Amino acid sequence: ITQQLPNLLVQWRQAGMRAYQISRILTAVSDAVTRRLITLAVEELGEPPVAFCWLGFGSQGRGEQLLGADQDNGLLISDELKEEDKPWFETLATRVCDGLNECGYVYCNGGIMATTDEWCQPLKRWRKTVDRWTQTPTADAVMRVSIFFDLRSIYGAESLCDQLQAHMLKRTGENSIFIAALAENVLDAPPPLGIFRHFVVEHNGDHRDALNLKKRAVLPIVDSARIHALANGISAVNTYERLQALAEKGVMSKGQSRNLQDAWSVIMQVRVEAQAQQIVNADEVSNYLNPDDLSKLEKKQLRDAFKVVGDAQSIVRMRYRPGVG
């Protein structure tokens, strides 16, 4: 079934489906695959010894997956866990992560998977981990764990996820040092737009003369919405929903929120169009796009969207990194 997804994406694009809808469907598919793999593992291993929750992080957590997504997951286990129960969960994690890899959701290069100790913990240890991350926010640590703050329950006891997220929001909301470190990470990837509104493309490598739409355009919006949400105790995880909640709470104006929603929609649509064309051309599916392949109108829309992203980063800089140029 998952092997059919590239062709389905082309058909959805041709039918006029919007990027927001496509990403929701692709996320629903990966959710279903994960749940089925867990069900198969439980049938083999027997009932779990204690309650647990399978967590999805990053784009899966936000409900914003497209093709080529790798695994970002974890296991959150009840504090009733005993030492003799651990092998059951270790086997579960291996079964599910191996199965996801076979289904096209490749292993995470950074090891953010339930098969690693750091991402497979009882609730009390997860809380201590959050405390450690927020109390000593080194630049490398913040970049590595920022994906964790986009979390969602995929399977199991959702109440465990709710408790962990509540703890996370409490710790981040009261820690200006952590938020400042997170802001530095947000500002690390400015949109690929030069002073005179020309596109800033890669100058060498396999993607020479292309834009990295994910790293330089999508993620800066995601990161901006996340830092405002964490600083203001907003539990929404999806980028659209975060931006709407930020406007409702008065953290940003309705105009700023709407501009970012529109920019995100434009960039994601261009990204989907590019991936669909790569599939048709039998090219490797990636997040890169040569702007020369765009129409004049598409280039203007993309430039306008990049300008909105840059403005959003300026707000993050002024609000959370005052005095930093």
Secondary structure, 3 states (H helix, E strand, C coil): CHHHHHHHHHHHHHCCCCHHHHHHHHHHHHHHHHHHHHHHHHHHHCCCCCCEEEEECHHHHHCCCCCCCCCCEEEEECCCCCHHHHHHHHHHHHHHHHHHHHCCCCCCCCCCCCCCHHHEEEHHHHHHHHHHHHHCCCHHHHHHHHHHHCCEEEEECHHHHHHHHHHHHHHHHCCHHHHHHHHHHHCCCCCCECCCCCECCCCCCCCCCCEEHHHHHHHHHHHHHHHHHHHCCCCCCCHHHHHHHHHHCCCCCHHHHHHHHHHHHHHHHHHHHHHHHHHHCCCCCCCEECHHHCCHHHHHHHHHHHHHHHHHHHHHHHHHCCCCC
